[in-house]
């Protein structure tokens, strides 16, 4: 760790493995998880006129075993997760070889940043009733960058958060730190532009070749955010959409994933009906999808897993309780959908048990795949885990 008392002049690119003579803007990506690691590569891969790199990138993670492993892997020119995306793996190696990509656990890196992208997870505490957002750990991350960034640095929050978080949590935290440091707390460049990253074979393309939504605290920040995104994303093919407020941008991500989760839950109900009625639900869905307005209808499945659809629909309720407290605002559809989706793996197990018509102790199951989708090594909130634990608890043998 570098001494926290060092001045901005003491901190330089070379300390973080970058070319000391480079004049490129520096982008710090805070959080090197499944989103932040890929975003680091996307930004480091961005080019300007003449094909030269547009940015120098420093990924910043926590100084713990997990964070250090990610940092060391990136600094070796390797992507820190099993991606299934050859384009992403190649881009990681090429950025490492060009020398405009590095990673660290040292928060002093934020002092160099012209832009900071926040990709720190905001978890949901499901032990509480109703569930709450784990703001404490998220606040620590915002405070860490707030105590180091320069006045002119643009902060872009990509984290999926309860609507109102940027306005009621992130901005006040930045203002408090700026005031403490003798900077202007009313002159902060803050924006929200949520990620739509999809790990797997199209991992990198899901960032650079996909639509983006953004909003900012003021027009200066909005212009800076738009200018940055235009350098990273193919905005000619996938135009940006600017919204009127950061809360609107945050809400768009929550509604987007809630819509998906509710659609999946609805189809599970009809799947149960089809099984009971002896009809083919997939045949029926195909027929309905012929109608253009219903072409995105989902279909019943094994269960809902992954980090997004299993928690994001709760963020509407969490935001209402945390920021507005309006007792007339409720989310019954979202809550029922989440309950239905959480039960899907067990319902599938019940169906299997009925079809086999065997005693549990005489049942042997091979479970192939433990993540929420193929070519992904993210097993958080996996439906397979729910299925496995329930099957074992019933006395079944599961490989």
VENGINOR-V178858 format. One record per helix or strand of 3 or more residues. SS is the DSSP state (H for helix, E for strand). FROM is the first residue (numbers start at 1). TO is the last residue. If there is no record, write none. Layout:
ss=SS from=FROM to=TO
ss=SS from=FROM to=TO
This chain:
ss=H from=8 to=10
ss=H from=13 to=16
ss=E from=25 to=30
ss=H from=36 to=45
ss=H from=49 to=51
ss=E from=55 to=60
ss=H from=65 to=75
ss=H from=86 to=98
ss=E from=101 to=104
ss=H from=107 to=112
ss=E from=115 to=118
ss=H from=135 to=146
ss=E from=154 to=157
ss=H from=165 to=180
ss=E from=189 to=192
ss=H from=205 to=208
ss=E from=212 to=216
ss=H from=219 to=232
ss=E from=240 to=242
ss=H from=246 to=277
ss=H from=281 to=289
ss=H from=292 to=294
ss=H from=312 to=324
ss=H from=332 to=356
ss=H from=360 to=362
ss=H from=383 to=393
